[in-house]
């Protein structure tokens, strides 16, 4: 059991119930060539010029050239990216699953 796991004790008994802790979000970029992202909930789309991720901290768009998703671990919420990274932008998420409308209206113009 990891140090960050949470438990609750049920009333009238000693059964323990495990709850999933929120995945911490971290973004590391190395020399604009590789990136490691944690706290990823979903990879919404990707191609050679753009990768769109849903993270614990909102939508994350990575733009560049020759972009690749090298490793994806949905269980751990981790993604490793490589390519020529030109920009990284976040947009807010009001609630889980409800993306900012302005972000998508700009995305699909």
LOMARTOR-257051 format. One record per residue (C-alpha): residue number from 1; residue in three letters; x, y, z. Coordinates in nm, 2 decimals, decimal comma. Layout:
N
{node NUM ala {X Y Z}}
...
This chain:
109
{node 1 unk {0,00 0,00 0,00}}
{node 2 unk {0,14 0,34 -0,10}}
{node 3 unk {0,19 0,62 0,15}}
{node 4 unk {-0,07 0,84 -0,02}}
{node 5 unk {-0,36 0,58 -0,01}}
{node 6 unk {-0,66 0,68 0,19}}
{node 7 unk {-0,88 0,46 0,40}}
{node 8 unk {-1,22 0,51 0,58}}
{node 9 unk {-1,36 0,30 0,86}}
{node 10 unk {-1,72 0,19 0,81}}
{node 11 unk {-1,96 0,24 1,10}}
{node 12 unk {-2,03 -0,07 1,30}}
{node 13 unk {-1,74 -0,26 1,17}}
{node 14 unk {-1,37 -0,28 1,11}}
{node 15 unk {-1,38 -0,32 0,73}}
{node 16 unk {-1,15 -0,08 0,55}}
{node 17 unk {-1,24 0,08 0,21}}
{node 18 unk {-0,97 0,21 -0,02}}
{node 19 unk {-1,04 0,55 -0,20}}
{node 20 unk {-0,83 0,67 -0,50}}
{node 21 unk {-0,63 0,98 -0,41}}
{node 22 unk {-0,62 1,26 -0,67}}
{node 23 unk {-0,32 1,22 -0,90}}
{node 24 unk {-0,07 1,50 -0,86}}
{node 25 unk {0,00 1,70 -1,18}}
{node 26 unk {0,35 1,77 -1,28}}
{node 27 unk {0,49 1,89 -1,62}}
{node 28 unk {0,86 1,85 -1,69}}
{node 29 unk {1,01 1,97 -2,02}}
{node 30 unk {1,37 1,89 -2,12}}
{node 31 unk {1,54 2,12 -2,38}}
{node 32 unk {1,20 2,15 -2,56}}
{node 33 unk {1,26 1,80 -2,70}}
{node 34 unk {1,10 1,56 -2,44}}
{node 35 unk {0,83 1,60 -2,17}}
{node 36 unk {0,70 1,40 -1,88}}
{node 37 unk {0,34 1,47 -1,76}}
{node 38 unk {0,17 1,32 -1,45}}
{node 39 unk {-0,18 1,37 -1,34}}
{node 40 unk {-0,32 1,28 -1,68}}
{node 41 unk {-0,68 1,17 -1,69}}
{node 42 unk {-0,71 1,11 -2,07}}
{node 43 unk {-0,53 1,17 -2,40}}
{node 44 unk {-0,81 1,33 -2,61}}
{node 45 unk {-0,62 1,36 -2,94}}
{node 46 unk {-0,27 1,36 -3,08}}
{node 47 unk {-0,10 1,40 -3,41}}
{node 48 unk {0,25 1,51 -3,53}}
{node 49 unk {0,17 1,88 -3,46}}
{node 50 unk {-0,06 1,88 -3,15}}
{node 51 unk {-0,13 1,67 -2,84}}
{node 52 unk {-0,44 1,74 -2,62}}
{node 53 unk {-0,44 1,60 -2,27}}
{node 54 unk {-0,70 1,62 -1,99}}
{node 55 unk {-0,51 1,66 -1,67}}
{node 56 unk {-0,60 1,71 -1,30}}
{node 57 unk {-0,53 2,08 -1,35}}
{node 58 unk {-0,73 2,13 -1,68}}
{node 59 unk {-0,69 2,08 -2,05}}
{node 60 unk {-0,32 2,08 -2,17}}
{node 61 unk {-0,24 2,15 -2,53}}
{node 62 unk {0,12 2,08 -2,65}}
{node 63 unk {0,20 2,22 -3,00}}
{node 64 unk {0,51 2,16 -3,21}}
{node 65 unk {0,65 1,94 -3,49}}
{node 66 unk {0,72 1,57 -3,50}}
{node 67 unk {0,54 1,51 -3,17}}
{node 68 unk {0,50 1,16 -3,04}}
{node 69 unk {0,34 0,99 -2,73}}
{node 70 unk {0,62 0,76 -2,63}}
{node 71 unk {0,47 0,61 -2,32}}
{node 72 unk {0,11 0,62 -2,17}}
{node 73 unk {0,02 0,47 -1,84}}
{node 74 unk {-0,35 0,53 -1,78}}
{node 75 unk {-0,33 0,36 -1,44}}
{node 76 unk {-0,05 0,59 -1,32}}
{node 77 unk {-0,18 0,89 -1,51}}
{node 78 unk {0,16 0,94 -1,68}}
{node 79 unk {0,25 1,04 -2,04}}
{node 80 unk {0,60 1,08 -2,19}}
{node 81 unk {0,62 1,30 -2,51}}
{node 82 unk {0,89 1,37 -2,76}}
{node 83 unk {0,94 1,60 -3,06}}
{node 84 unk {1,00 1,97 -3,11}}
{node 85 unk {0,79 2,14 -2,85}}
{node 86 unk {0,69 2,50 -2,96}}
{node 87 unk {0,42 2,58 -2,70}}
{node 88 unk {0,23 2,45 -2,41}}
{node 89 unk {-0,10 2,60 -2,30}}
{node 90 unk {-0,36 2,52 -2,03}}
{node 91 unk {-0,73 2,59 -2,03}}
{node 92 unk {-0,95 2,57 -1,72}}
{node 93 unk {-1,19 2,30 -1,64}}
{node 94 unk {-1,50 2,41 -1,44}}
{node 95 unk {-1,58 2,06 -1,32}}
{node 96 unk {-1,45 1,72 -1,41}}
{node 97 unk {-1,56 1,65 -1,77}}
{node 98 unk {-1,68 2,00 -1,84}}
{node 99 unk {-1,43 2,18 -2,06}}
{node 100 unk {-1,41 2,55 -2,11}}
{node 101 unk {-1,62 2,63 -2,42}}
{node 102 unk {-1,39 2,91 -2,54}}
{node 103 unk {-1,10 2,66 -2,56}}
{node 104 unk {-1,29 2,42 -2,79}}
{node 105 unk {-1,44 2,70 -3,00}}
{node 106 unk {-1,08 2,82 -3,07}}
{node 107 unk {-0,96 2,47 -3,13}}
{node 108 unk {-1,21 2,38 -3,40}}
{node 109 unk {-1,22 2,71 -3,59}}
